């Protein structure tokens, strides 16, 4: 992760995802995190743009990061298909 890159964190509200969000944001990266509806405010406060999981998540990520994402970190272990294209 380098400053200026965009990181997508699946499971951004979990223990590992929360740490990933904070570390990437502290390095100057743009962070987009997929979360459940009830975690949006908390993950946003950590420095990420939080997007809701579920149907339509790809479109929400594209809207949050129109320039695309450079890296994806899956801290949830859930299947996330299809992966967003840049």
C-alpha positions in Angstrom: 0.0 0.0 0.0 1.3 3.4 -1.0 -0.1 6.9 -0.4 -2.5 7.8 -3.1 -3.6 4.2 -3.9 -7.1 3.1 -3.3 -7.7 0.0 -1.2 -11.0 -1.9 -1.0 -11.5 -3.7 2.3 -14.2 -6.4 2.4 -15.3 -6.9 6.0 -14.0 -3.4 7.1 -16.0 -3.5 10.3 -14.4 -6.7 11.7 -11.3 -6.9 13.9 -8.9 -7.4 11.0 -10.7 -5.1 8.6 -10.8 -2.3 11.2 -7.0 -2.5 11.6 -6.5 -2.6 7.8 -8.7 0.5 7.3 -6.8 2.5 10.0 -3.3 1.5 8.7 -4.1 2.2 5.1 -5.8 5.6 5.9 -2.8 6.5 8.1 -0.5 5.8 5.1 -2.4 8.3 3.0 -4.4 5.8 1.0 -8.0 6.1 0.0 -10.0 3.3 1.6 -13.4 1.9 0.6 -14.8 -0.6 3.0 -17.7 -3.0 2.6 -19.8 -3.3 5.7 -23.2 -4.1 7.1 -25.8 -1.3 7.3 -25.3 -0.9 11.1 -21.5 -0.4 10.7 -21.4 2.4 8.2 -20.9 5.3 10.6 -18.3 3.5 12.6 -16.1 2.5 9.6 -16.5 6.0 8.1 -15.2 7.4 11.4 -12.1 5.2 11.0 -11.2 6.9 7.7 -13.0 4.8 5.0 -15.8 5.4 2.6 -18.2 2.7 3.8 -20.4 1.0 1.4 -23.2 -1.5 2.3 -22.7 -5.2 1.5 -25.3 -7.1 -0.4 -26.9 -6.8 -3.8 -25.5 -3.9 -5.7 -22.2 -3.7 -3.8 -20.1 -3.5 -7.0 -22.0 -0.5 -8.2 -21.7 1.2 -4.8 -17.9 0.6 -4.8 -17.6 2.0 -8.3 -19.5 5.1 -7.2 -17.3 5.5 -4.1 -14.1 4.9 -6.1 -14.8 6.1 -9.7 -11.0 6.0 -10.4 -11.0 2.2 -9.6 -9.3 0.3 -6.8 -5.6 -0.6 -6.8 -5.8 -3.4 -4.2 -8.4 -5.5 -2.5 -8.1 -7.0 1.0 -10.7 -9.6 2.0 -11.0 -9.6 5.7 -14.4 -11.2 5.7 -13.7 -14.5 4.1 -17.1 -14.3 2.3 -17.4 -14.7 -1.4 -17.6 -11.4 -3.2 -18.5 -11.9 -6.8 -18.1 -10.3 -9.2 -15.0 -8.4 -8.3 -15.2 -4.7 -9.4 -13.2 -3.9 -12.5 -11.1 -0.7 -12.6 
